[in-house]
Amino acid sequence: MNEMLQQAIAGEPVTVKLGGNEYPLAYPIQGVILYKRETAKLDRERAKDRAPLTREEKQILRERRRKLLAEADEQRPPTGEKWTDENFTRFDELLADAVVLKAQLDEDAGAGDSLYDKTNWWKISPNEDPERMLLALWVGLHAFVESGNAHTGLNGPPGSASKKYLPQLSRESLGGFVDLGNGEELTLAIAKALRAHLIAPPEIAQDESLPNVQSPATPAEMTTELETVSK
């Protein structure tokens, strides 16, 4: 895909400032694959010392999550009306509880998070899951660089077989640039970059909401369907 077409689809580039330097933040399909792979490792590591959920326990968690999402949907204002502070606060609380249950099911499954499922974006937060936030930032800071070996790593798009998909910063160095002062700002940048790359332009035009942004007028959309990875 040429640069002009890519920009038309993804919109204006998103950047983050770390250690006095500015870096582009993007989530092409290679980033989606990498994030799923790395979150699978994270979930399996967290679950290794716990007994697997039984079928009955998973059914209970799925049912509780379904009810939470249904109640959250009920908080949405009718078409054309604006959110109230009260409705949005309740919506946010219900969705946060649903995310906790989803995390339990996902960690038990150990299959990782798909960034094509917007409900997984709510886990990316310095409050909800700082490890995931740092991981999402690290993945988004990958870039295609020239390489003499086209068969190693995650290859670039068609026509760029000589490029490899590599991090611009190591996880260790990246951790030194993230703190309480910029955590929310970086999370917002991640959300903007995810939207730019993983939601079709017409949908972006119709829904200006962003996850993890506390604004009564713009809560993130969600899906009430249960992910097959948790079944």
N, C-alpha and C positions, 0 to 999 in steps of 0.2 A: 504494500500500500504506500503510495507516495505521500510526502509530507503534507501537501496541501489538502488531500482527501482526509488524511488522519486528523488534521486540525479541524476540518469541517465537521467531522463526526464527534470528536472529543471536546471541541470548544477551546476556549483560551487555556493555555498551559497553567498548571498549578505549581507553585514553588514554595519551598520552606527555607527558612534561614537558620542555619546551625553553625555554631562556632564562628560566626562572622562571615560565613559563606552561604550563598544561595544555591539550592539544588532543585531540579525539576522532580515532581512527584507524579508517577503514572502507574496505571494498572492494566497493561496489555494482557492477553491471554496467558503469556508466560508467567506473569505475576500471579494470576489466578491459580495456575497450576502449582506454583511454588508456595503460595500461602496455604493452599489445601494440604500440601505435603507437610509443611512445617507445623501447622496446627494439629495435624494428626499425631505427629511426634509429641507435641505438647500435651495433648489430651491423654495419650497412652502413658506418658510419664506421670501425669497427675493421678491416673486411675490404677497404677500398678500395685499399690498397697491396699486397695479396696476390693472387697468382694464384688463380682459383677452383679448388676441388677437382675433380679428375677423377671420372668415374663409378667407376673402380676404387678411388680413394682413399676415396670416400664409403662404398663397400661394405666396405672394410677397417675403417674407423672404426665403422660400424654393427655389424659382426660382433664386433669387440673389445668394444664397449659391451654387446652382448647377452650375451657370456660373463661380463663383470664383474657384470652384474645377476643373472645366473643363479647365479653363485658367491655373491653377497651374499644371495640368497634362501635359499641352503643354510645360512647362518649363523643363520637364525631358529630359535628353540627350538620344540619341539613344543607344541601347544595345551595351555595350562594351566601350562606351565613358564616360569620366568623367564630373562631374558638373563643371561649371565655377562659379566664385564668383557672377557674375551678374545674372545668371540663378537661383542660389540658393537663393540669396537675394530676387528676385522677387517671387520665389516659397514660401519662408517663409512669405513674406508680404501677399500674396494671401491666404495662409492657415490660417494665423492669423485672417484675416478679416472673413473667413468662420467660424472659431471657435467662433467669437463674435456672428454671426448670429445663429449658432447652440445653443449657450448658451441662447439666447433669446427664442428660440423655446422650449428648454428643461425646462427652468424655468417656462414657461407658462404651459407646460404639467405636471410638478411636479412629474415625474415618476422616477427620478434619473438616474445616468449614469451606463451603463454596461461597465465593464473593458474588456469585450470580444470584444468591438468595439474600435479599436485602435485610432479612431479619438477623442475619449473622453480623451485620454492620453494627448493631447495637451492643455487641460484645466488645467492640473496639473503643475502649474508653479508659482513661487513667483511673477512673473510679470503679468501673465494673471489672476490668481485666487489664491491668497495666502491661502484663506480658504480651497480650495480644496487640495492644496498642503499639508497643515497641516493635513487635514482629511485623505488623502491617506497615509501619513506617519504614522499616528495613527493606521489606519487599518492594514498596513503592519507590524506594531510592535506587533500585536496580536500573541499569541502562545497557543498551547494546553497544559493545565495543568490538573493534577489529580483532580478529583472531586468526591464527594460521591453521587451526584445527576446527573444522566445521562440524565435527561429530562428537564434541564433548559439551557438556552443559546443556542449557536450554537454548536452542538455536533461534535466530532472529526470524523475522517474517520472510515470505517468499522473495527471492531476489537478493537476500542478504545472508547467504549461507556462511559467509566468512566472519560473521559477527557472533559473539557470545553474550549471554545475558548475565551480567555480573553486578555485584553490589558496589555502590560508590563509596560506602562507608561500612566498616565492620560492625557487628552487633555490639562489641565491647566499646568501641569509640562512640557509637551512636548513643549508648546509654549515658555517657557523660554529658551529652548535649540536651537531655530531656530532664526537666525538673517540674516542680509545682507551678512555677511561673509561666511555663510555656506548654504544659501538657494539654490544656483545653484548646489552645490555638492550633497545636499540631493535629489534634483529633479533628478539628474542623477542616483543616487542610486535607487530611486523609479522606474525610467524607466528601469534600468537593471533588477530589481526584477520582474517587470511586464512582461518583455520579457521572462525571465527565466521560469516563471510559466504559462504564458498564450499564448505562441506561440510554435507551434510544433517544435522540434529540426531541421528537414530539412529546415524549413522556416528561422530559426535563422542562419543556415549555409549559406543560399543563400543571406540573407539580414542582414548586420551588422549595419543597421541604428538605431538611437535612437531618439525619439522625444525630442525637446527642447535642442538639442545639435547643436551648431552653427558650422557645418563642411560641406563645399561644397561637400565633397565626400560622405556624409552619411545622407541625409535627410530622415525623416520617411516616410513610405508608408501611403497612405490614401485610403479611399473608397469614391466613388462618389454616393453611394446609400444613400437615405434619410432614417433616422431611423423612424420606425413606431411610436415611442413615440411622434414624433413631428407632426404627421399627424392629 
